Amino acid sequence: MKVSLEGNQVIFVPYMTEHVPTYHEWMKDPALLQATGSEPLTLDEEYAMQQSWTTDPQKCTFIVLDKQRIEGDFVHGEPHVEAMAGDVNLYMNDIDDFQTAEIEIMIAEPQSRRRGLGKESVLLMIAFAVEHLDIHTFRAKIGESNVTSLHLFRSLVTLELSADDSRFKELRNLAGKLKVLS
């Protein structure tokens, strides 16, 4: 996928080979491994994983950039490794329902945490998926010990309940500000 998405605090860029060394360093952190339910990979395995994520039609993966950390102007197609904050993923792996996806968010960079980037990233990804991928149901698998993610997704659960809900309006407003740069 060769698009970038821009929100208020974040920009999504495709997961590029230039991102792999930083991503690999993040995934050496035992707390991140536990929170994401991941296993440590070698650097070569991480490069292979990056390739699989970018070519698998059942996955949609973006690197989350923290706009405050971008040096100079944002240039579409550039990796902006200096601003990497985490990643956001969709897995369209429900063979019985092609409009359902599993969603994941990871804000790995400590200086980018607790500023709302995770919430904005989830909402931006949902808006993108609804508008461009025809996904309408989102699931998140979160370990019981990942209190931060549990809190985030519990705050968003009511999105499915009512169009009158203020969080739904927030999603609609965010979708209205969605910029797809291709």
C-alpha positions in Angstrom: 0.0 0.0 0.0 1.6 3.2 -1.1 -0.5 5.8 0.7 0.1 8.0 3.7 -2.7 9.1 6.1 -2.6 12.3 8.1 -4.4 13.0 11.3 -4.0 15.8 13.8 -1.0 14.3 15.7 0.0 11.4 13.6 0.9 10.4 10.0 0.7 6.8 8.8 3.3 5.7 6.3 3.7 2.3 4.8 6.1 0.0 6.7 9.3 0.3 4.7 12.6 -1.5 5.0 14.1 1.6 6.5 11.8 1.2 9.5 12.9 -2.3 10.3 16.0 -1.6 12.5 14.0 0.8 14.8 11.1 -1.6 14.9 13.5 -4.5 15.7 15.0 -2.5 18.6 11.5 -1.8 20.0 10.7 -5.5 19.9 13.6 -6.3 22.1 11.7 -4.7 25.0 10.2 -7.5 27.2 7.3 -5.2 28.2 6.4 -4.5 24.6 6.7 -8.2 23.7 4.3 -9.1 26.5 1.9 -6.3 25.7 1.7 -7.2 22.1 1.8 -11.0 22.6 4.9 -11.1 20.3 7.9 -13.4 20.2 11.4 -11.9 19.7 12.7 -12.1 16.1 16.2 -11.9 14.6 16.8 -8.9 12.4 16.6 -11.1 9.3 13.3 -12.5 10.5 12.1 -8.9 11.1 13.0 -8.0 7.5 11.1 -11.0 6.3 8.1 -10.1 8.4 8.1 -6.5 7.0 8.0 -8.0 3.5 5.1 -10.3 4.4 3.1 -7.4 5.9 3.5 -5.3 2.8 2.6 -8.0 0.3 -0.2 -9.9 2.2 -3.6 -8.7 1.0 -5.1 -9.8 4.3 -3.0 -7.3 6.2 -3.0 -3.5 6.3 0.0 -2.1 8.2 1.2 1.4 8.7 4.0 2.9 10.8 2.7 5.6 13.0 4.7 8.8 12.9 4.6 11.4 15.7 4.1 14.7 13.9 5.9 16.6 16.7 9.1 14.5 15.9 9.2 15.0 12.1 12.3 16.9 11.2 11.6 19.5 8.5 8.6 19.0 6.2 6.8 15.7 5.8 7.5 14.2 2.4 5.2 11.5 1.1 7.2 8.4 0.3 10.0 9.2 2.7 10.3 6.9 5.8 10.8 9.7 8.4 12.4 7.2 10.8 13.2 9.9 13.3 9.5 10.3 14.0 8.5 6.6 14.3 6.1 6.2 17.3 4.7 2.7 16.6 2.5 0.8 14.2 -1.2 0.1 13.5 -2.5 -3.0 11.8 -5.6 -4.5 10.4 -5.9 -8.3 9.8 -8.7 -9.3 7.5 -8.6 -13.0 8.5 -12.3 -13.8 9.1 -13.1 -16.1 6.2 -16.8 -15.9 7.0 -17.0 -12.1 7.1 -15.0 -10.0 4.8 -16.2 -6.8 6.4 -14.6 -7.7 9.8 -11.0 -7.0 10.7 -8.8 -7.4 13.8 -7.2 -4.1 14.7 -4.0 -3.6 16.7 -2.1 -0.5 17.9 1.3 -0.2 19.4 2.8 3.1 20.5 6.3 1.9 21.2 8.3 5.1 21.6 8.1 6.3 25.2 8.1 10.0 24.3 5.1 9.5 22.1 2.9 7.7 24.8 0.2 9.2 26.9 -0.5 12.0 24.4 -3.5 10.5 22.6 -1.6 9.1 19.6 -2.9 5.6 20.2 -6.5 6.7 20.3 -6.1 8.9 17.2 -4.4 6.1 15.4 -7.1 3.6 16.1 -9.8 6.1 15.0 -7.9 7.1 11.9 -7.4 3.4 10.9 -11.1 2.7 11.5 -12.1 5.7 9.3 -9.7 4.6 6.6 -10.9 1.0 6.7 -14.6 2.0 6.6 -14.1 4.4 3.7 -11.5 2.5 1.6 -11.6 -1.2 2.6 -15.3 -1.7 3.2 -14.6 -3.0 6.8 -17.4 -2.3 9.2 -16.7 -4.5 12.2 -13.4 -4.3 14.2 -12.1 -6.7 16.9 -9.2 -6.2 19.2 -7.4 -9.1 21.0 -5.8 -7.7 24.1 -4.0 -9.5 26.9 -5.5 -9.0 30.4 -2.2 -7.4 31.6 -2.2 -4.8 28.9 -4.1 -2.2 31.0 -3.4 0.7 28.7 -4.8 -1.0 25.6 -7.8 -2.4 27.5 -8.6 1.2 28.7 -8.2 2.6 25.2 -10.4 0.0 23.5 -13.0 0.0 26.2 -13.4 3.8 25.7 -14.1 3.1 22.0 -16.4 0.1 22.3 -19.5 2.2 22.3 -18.7 3.2 18.7 -20.9 0.2 17.6 -23.8 1.1 19.8 -25.4 4.3 18.5 -25.0 6.9 15.9 -26.0 9.4 18.5 -22.9 8.5 20.7 -20.4 11.3 20.9 -17.5 8.9 20.1 -19.2 8.0 16.8 -19.4 11.7 15.9 -15.7 11.9 16.8 -15.0 9.1 14.3 -17.2 10.8 11.7 -15.4 14.1 12.3 -12.0 12.4 12.0 -13.1 10.7 8.8 -14.0 14.1 7.5 -10.5 15.3 8.1 -8.9 12.2 6.6 -6.2 13.0 4.0 -5.1 10.2 1.8 -1.8 11.1 0.2 -0.9 8.9 -2.8 
